[in-house]
């Protein structure tokens, strides 16, 4: 799962089209639906912390976990940075000192789990670290998106601060999408440094995600098309899942 090294320095630049504010509003609505108006929340796969900071502004206390030291360095280097605890941990083995009211994971971080057993493991860890009745809200890219939108596509963007080429190869039989990234990042002296990264994500069928949630001992209480409150359909590109802890008792 090693990724986001050279890309970390320009990640927010090339992700500025993502409607984080709208996603955060929707997430806050979901959290409040389950009585979570304040308290401690874990952002799993927090990256540069942009979404983490937005959620902190909603009045929550935040822990951000990410496997990339470079991404966390970018998160901690922000000028406007609330009191957030950042931890460098593999999401498949994350550890906390206590429980949290909710766990969130955005921008298809869960698709980086290559094996079904890893998906179940992360869900079990989430269940373990949630307060009684707490929720784990996460999104995942769909099979439809990888097959019809991303697969075999090349995306490019050129800006003064940097440019990138993003080549996609989707192996439908294996359910694996390979991202080959070539980045040219502008240095302080005006020269451009080249970075190359390869990322892999797995496409999970909705029924497999449902089964993993159940196998982890959690209850699926909501599914939405992207970060809206609409029901997902056959052409949904991203699905938001809401899984609730049900075994603990106060």
N, C-alpha and C positions, 0 to 999 in steps of 0.2 A: 504493500500500500504506500510505498514511498512515492511522493509526488509533490507538486507545488513547491519547487525549489526556486528556480529562476523566475517562474511565473509569479511568485509571491509579491515581488516588488511592483508589478503592474496589474495585479489581479483586480483591484477595485476599478482601475481605469477601464479595463475591457469588460467589466461586469456592470457598468453604470446604467445599462438598459434594464436591469432586473428591478422590478417594482417592490423593493424591500419594504417601503413604508406601507404599501397596501397589504403585503403579506403579514406584516407585523400587526396591523389593525385587525386582520382576520384571525390571526393567532390569539390576540388578546381577547377577542370575542369568544373564541372557543374555550380559552382558559377560564374566563368568567362564567361561562355556562356550567362549568364544573366547580364553581365556588372558589376559584383561585384568583384572587384580586391582588395579592401581594405575596411576599415570601421569596424563598430561594428557588431559582430555576437553573438547570444545567442546559447549556447550548452545546450539543455534541457535534463536533466537526465545525467549530466556530470560525475557522479560517482567520481572516483579518479582523474579525470582530465587528464588522459593520452592522449585521443584524443583531448581534449581542448588545451593542450600544443602544440601538433603537428600542430594544425590549427593556433595557435598564431605564430608559426615559419614561417608560410606562409605569414605573414605580416598583419594579421587581429587583431583587438582588440576584446577581448573575455569577455563575461559574462558566468559563469557556474552556472546552477541551478540544485539542486538535493534535494530530500526529506530526504536523510539520512545524519544526522550530522556526523556519523562515516566515511562515504565515503568522505565528504567534508574535514574533519579533515586530512584524508590521502592525499587529493589533495593539501591542503595548506601546508602540511609538506614536500613536495618534495624539494630536494636541488636545483634542476634546475627548477625554477618556474617563468615564465614570469609575467608581470603585469596583472593579471587576477582577476576580481571581482567575488567572489563566494558567492552565496546566497542560504540559505536553505529554499526552498519553495516546496509545493506540485505542481506538474506540472499541476494539474487540476485547480489551482487557482493562477498561477504565476502572479506577477506584476512587471513591469519595470517602470523606471522614464521617459522613452521616447521610441521612436521606434528604431529598428535595421534594418540593411540592409538584414540580413538573419537569419533564425533559423534552427538549425540542431538537429537531435536526432538519435543516433546510438545505436547499440547493443540491438535492439528490446525493447527499453524502452516503446514504444507506446503500446506494447502488454500487459503491466501491467494495461491498462485501461480496467476494467472489464465490463463496460456497453457501448453500442453504443453511448448513450447520452454523456458519458464522452469523448469519442473520438471526437465527434462533438464540445464539449466545448473547448477542447485543441486546436483544429483547429481554432475555433473562436477567442480564445485568441491570437494565432499566427497571424491570420489575422489582429487583432487589433493593435499588436505591430510591424508589419512590415512596413517599408518605402513603399511608392508607388512603385508597381512593384517588391517588395521584394519576396523572395522565402523561403518556408519551406521545407527542405529536410530531410526525415526520412525513416528509414527502419522498416520492420515488418517481423517476422517469419510467414511462410505460414501455412495454414491448412495441406498441404502435409507434411511439416516438423514435425508438432506435431503428425500427424497420423502415418506416415511411418518411421520416423527417431527417434523421441524422445519417443513417447508413449510406456509405459510399459517397458522402458529400464532403466537399472541401470549402471551408469558410475562411475568409481572410479579412484583415482589417489593418489599415495603416494610419498611424497618428504620429504627431511630432514626438511624443514621449516614447513611442515604441510601436512595433507592428508584430502581427502574428499570422501564421498559417495553421489552420486546425483541420487535419485530415481524419476522416472517420471511416472505419471498416467494421461492419457488423456481421458477425458469424451467427446466423439465426439458429443453426443446429446446436451450438454451444450456448447461445444466449449472451455472448460477450461482445461488447463494443470496445474497439481499440481507438483511442484518440492519440494521434501523433501531432504534437505541438512543436512548432518552430517559432521562436521568439527573438526579436531584435530589440533590446532594451537600451534606451539612451543613457549613457553615463554622464557624470558631472562635467567631463571635459568635452562633451559633445559627440564623442564617438559612440558607436553602437556595439553592444556585446550580444553575441548569439548564444541562445540557450535552446536545447532540445530536450523534450520530455515526452514520455509515453505513459498514458493513463489507460486503465482498463475499468470498465463498469459492466455489471451484469444486469440484464433485463429479467425481472421477476414477474411471472404471471400473478394477477391479483389473488387467485385462489391459493397460490403458494404463500403469499404474504399473510393471508388470513390464517392459513394452517400454522405458520410460524408463530403468529401472535398467540394462538390457542395453545401450541406446544410449549410456549414460554410461560404459560399460566396466566396470561392476561386476557382481557375481554375487548374485542373490537367494538367500539361504541360510535364510530363515525368514519365516513369516507367521503371525500369531496374532490371535485374537479379543480385541480390546481389549488391555489389559496383563495377559494371562494366558498360559498356555502351551497353550491350547486352539486347535484349528483354526478358522478363520473359516467362517461359514456364510452363507446367503442373507439372514439377518436380523441379521447383525453390523452394529453401528452405528459401530464404530471398528475399524480394522485396524492392527496394528503390523507394520511391514516391517523386515527385517534384511538390509541389503545389504553385501557384503564387497568390499574392495579386493583385486584379484587380479593386477594387472599388475606391480607393483614387486617387486623381489627384493633380499634383503639382500646 
